[in-house]
Amino acid sequence: MTIRLVLAGCGNMGYAMLSGWLKSARLEPSAVFVVEPNAELRQRAEHLGCRVSADAGAIPADAVPDLVVIAVKPQVIRDVTAQYKRFGDG
């Protein structure tokens, strides 16, 4: 089963989780959409084969991920989570 995953943030924590998931072979890179505003960090995820963007607005409108993982610093969590409300129940 392929997990459709949106990963918000691909800094040290996000990248470590992403790398582990991909190494486990339970997740295909093509099933992952990474949102990371920092171009250098975004490029790391792209090199792993993931789809990437600088902002959540680029996630296709018809995307229905099985899981959204928020991997950002605590001071920006409120602003970041607001961008992913469409994937939740409320």
N, C-alpha and C positions, 0 to 999 in steps of 0.2 A: 504494500500500500504506500502510495506517495503522499506525504504530508505537504499540504500547501501552507506555507509559512510566510508571514510578513515579519521581518525583523526591523524594528525601529532602533537604530543606533548600532554602529559597528566599530566602536572603540575597543579598548582592551577586553572588556567583559563580553560585549556582543560578538566580537571576532572569535574569542575563545570558545564560546558556546557554538557558534556557527561551524567552526573548524571541527569540533568534536562531533557534532551531528553529521557532518558530511563524511568524516572518517569512519563513522559507525556503519555507513552504507545504508542507513535507514531513511535517508533523505537525499534526494537528487538535487543537485544545484539548480537545475531548471525549474524546480518547484518552489524556489525561494525568491522572494522580492525583498531586497534590502533598501531601507531608506536611511541615508546618511548624508548630512549636509557638507561634511568635510571631504573634499575631492580626493585627498590622499587615502583616507580611510575607506572611502567608497570604492576606490580602485582595488584595494585588497580583496573586497568581496567579489568584484567583477572578475578578478583573476581566478577565483575559485569556481567561476562559471555561473554565478548568480545574476539575476536581473537586478539592476540598481537604479536609484534615482536620488536626487538631492532633497526631494520633498514628497510627502504622502499624496499630493495631488496627482502625481504621475502613476499611481497604482490604477490599473484599469478599472473602470466603473463596474464592470461585471465580475470582478474578482470576488471570490468567496473563500477566503483562507480558512483552514481548519484551526489555525492558531495565529495570534498576534503576540509577539514578544516585544516588550518595551525594555530596552537595555540602554537607558540614559542616566545622566546624573540626576540626583534628587531635586536639585534646584530648578530643573526644566521639565520635570515630569508632568506638571499640570498643563503646560502649553503643548507638550507633545501628545499627551493622551487625547486632547480635544480633536486632534487631526484624525483619530482612528475610531471615532464614535460610530461611524456608519457600519463598522464590523461587529458592534455589540448589540445587546438586546435593550439597551436603554441607558 
